[in-house]
């Protein structure tokens, strides 16, 4: 190669490489200060770069389940994340990168796929390879600029000091609250004859927060979550079915309404049936189908009349079930029919209710173990 050509190639590599490392993000970060010429400067940030999310108990998977079935969800996380530009004068965007290090998730095998349920600043949605953009060689989704906004080229200008010890613009870091959970999907179509573990690996990174140019490969510099105990997933011979349930509160008199007071209570039963004697149990969590969720996360509010709210209780419990949080529906059993009793309670949300009908619906999302 001609020497000049070699030097030009080197220069191009040096110019393009920093784009992949222009942003850092850490959980629960605190600034690192250092004094220069009698003045304190933020020279960096210290925080959590990795979180391991374990699958805490065995998960039984029926071979007849269709492709795309959600097999497991983590609890919902509410995290404070701080991001900053570590290069000068570079416009940036914060992205969720799915499966860092293995974009096609080939290490999981043919039966499993990972995803993220994320409020990206414009609403909650389930993201997986089929619903995410491809960029920088990965499946990814951008976070809204309402959460992090590094779009102005002038945002990161290291004009505080000429001190070479400051890299990028750590003093202009931004902190946002992220809501998300991670989940596992069945990647394969229904089949027969499978038995045993669904994957041969025990853990795998599910996502990483990073910049527009790609992934920073330096450990601990960009927050990521790993799913562990993947060997807890196993196939079983059949699946369970839940019957449809409805609750009718009847007519409610608005006279004497008191905000927060219970109006009426109705019992209902969830019945789970299966057609084999495989031993497994069921966890479940409530998801909103119609209506909205009150900030207390336990009250379902009808969209057509928010004067009232509905809470669900397991029979014998004084604590309402929290939406999007797992609970035990059926204990480990070989029985083909299992039941669980519940109570639906109606509450006033105002002392001046609006007359008219109200309707809301919730879904029991079921997970085998």
Secondary structure, 3 states (H helix, E strand, C coil): CCHHHHHHHHHHHHHHHHHHHCEEEEEEEEEEEEEECCEEEEEEEEEECEEEEECCCCEEEECCCCCCCEEEECCCEEEEEEEEECCCCCCECCEEEECCCCCCCHHHCCCEEEEEEEECCCCEEEECCCCCEEECCEEEEECCCCCCCECCCCCCCCCCCCCCCCCCCHHHCEEEEEEEEEEEEECCCCCCCCCEECCCCCEEEEEEEEECCECCCCCCCECEEEEECHHHEEEECCCCEECCCCCCCCCCCCCCCCCCCEEEEEEEEEEEECCCCCCEEEEEEEEEEECEECCCCCCEECCCCCCEEEEEEECCCCCCCCCCCCEEEEEEECCCEEEEEEEEEEEECCCCCCCCCCCCEEEEEEEEC
